[in-house]
Amino acid sequence: MNNLNIKHNELTAEEFILLWESVWGKGPSPEQTQLAMEHTLFRVSVFDGSTIIAMARVIGDLGLDYYIKDVVVRPEYQGQGIGRLMIGEILKFINDHGVPGTDIFVELCAMPDKIPFYEKFGFSANEAQRLRKYLRVSG
C-alpha cells in the first residue's frame, strides 16, 4: 500500500462511474453522478498511480445522521486494507465534524458477505429492513 495515493473530496463523476462500472456493471448517468459528487459531504478515493482503485463517500445532514455510500474496492486490490483505510478516513471526518459530546447515527447498507467487515468497526444490524424504490424521473 505504500505507492497508493489517498485523496479527499477530489473524486470526479468520471472516476466514480469508471470505478462503479469496473465492479458493479453499468453506472449511473454522468448528470446524476455530477450532482451526487457536488452534494456529497465527504469523498475518499484511492489511486494506484493514475488509476482509481477504491472510493467511498458520505451523505448526511452534519448533525444527526451520516450515511456511508458506495464503498468500492477493485477486486484485485481487495484484502489489502484499503477498505479499512477508507472507513477509518470516513469515521475521522464524521468525528471531526460532529457536535462534541453528542451521539451521531452512522449508517450503511451492506451485502451479507460484507457484514463481518463492518462489524469490525462497531457497526451492528438492527431489526429495521431497508426499503427502496426506483423512481423514474419524467421529463
N, C-alpha and C positions, 0 to 999 in steps of 0.2 A: 504493500500500500504506500510505499514511500514516494512513488512517482505520480501519485494521484493529486489532482487539484480540486479543492473544495471551494465552491462559490455560494455566496448568499445573495438572493434576490436578483440574480442575473439570468436565470433560466428564461429562455425565449420561447415563444409559441412554437417556432420551428423545431427547436431542440426537444420540447415537450412531446410534440407529435412524433418525431423521429424515434424517441425512446419508447413511447407508448406503442407504436407500431412494431417495434423490434421485439416486444414482449407479449402484447395483448391483441394484435391484429389492427384492423382499420381504426384509425384515431378520429377524434372529433374534428370539426371544421376549423380552419385557421381563424375565422372570425370569433367563434366560440372560445377557442383557446387563448386568443389575444385578450379578450375580456376577462377570462379566468386569471391570466397572469397579472393583469392590471389590478384585480380585486383580491388577490391572494395576500394574506397577511405576511407570510414568510415562505420563501422558497429556498431549498438547499439542493444543489446539484453537484455531481462528482464527475470529473473528466479524467480520462487516461489520455494524456496528450491533448489533442483537439477533439477526441471522441467522447461524447456524453455516454456515461455508463450507468448512472443512477440519478434518481431525483425523488424528492418528497416535498409536499407543501402543506401549509396550514391555512385553514379558513376559520373565521370566527368573529367574535364581537369585541375582543380585547378586554372584556370584563368578566363574564360568567362562563363562557364556553369557547373552547378551541377544538377544532376537528382536524385530525390528520388525514390527508388525502393523497392518493396517487403515489404510494411508496413503491418504487420500481427499481430493481437492480437487474441489469442484463444477466441472463442465466450463467454465462461463462465467468461472471465476477461474483456470483453468489457464494456464500460460505467464507468470505474473506474479511468479514467485519464491517462492510460498507453500510449495510442496513443499520447495524448497531450505531455506527458513527452518525448517520443521518438522524436517527431518532434521538440520540444524545444532543445533537445541534438543535433540534426542534424543542426538546424539553428545556434546554437552556434559554432559548428565545422566549418561551412561554413564561418561565420563571422570571426572566429579566423584565418582562413587560406586564406582568400581573400586579395586582394591587397587593402590597405587602400585608401579611397577616391574614389573608383570605384563602378560601379553598376555591379551586377552579376545576370545572369539568373538562377533562381532556379525553376526547372520544375518538374512536376509529372503527372501521368495519374491516374484518379480516376473514379470509377464507379459512376453513377449519384446519388445514395443514400449517397455516401461519400463526395460529393462536399461541402455540408454545413460545414462539419468538417474542411476541408482545408481552406475554406473561412475565418474561424475564425483566421487564421494565416496570412491573407492578400493575399492568392492565389486567382486568378480570371481566368476564362476561356477567351480564345480569339477565333478568327474565324478559327484558324488552325484546321485541322482534323488530328487525329492520324492515320497514315498508318502503316501497319505491314505486314510482310511476314515471314512465317516459311520456312527456307531453310534447306532441308535435306542434311546433310553433307555426301558426298560419301566417301567411303574408303574401 
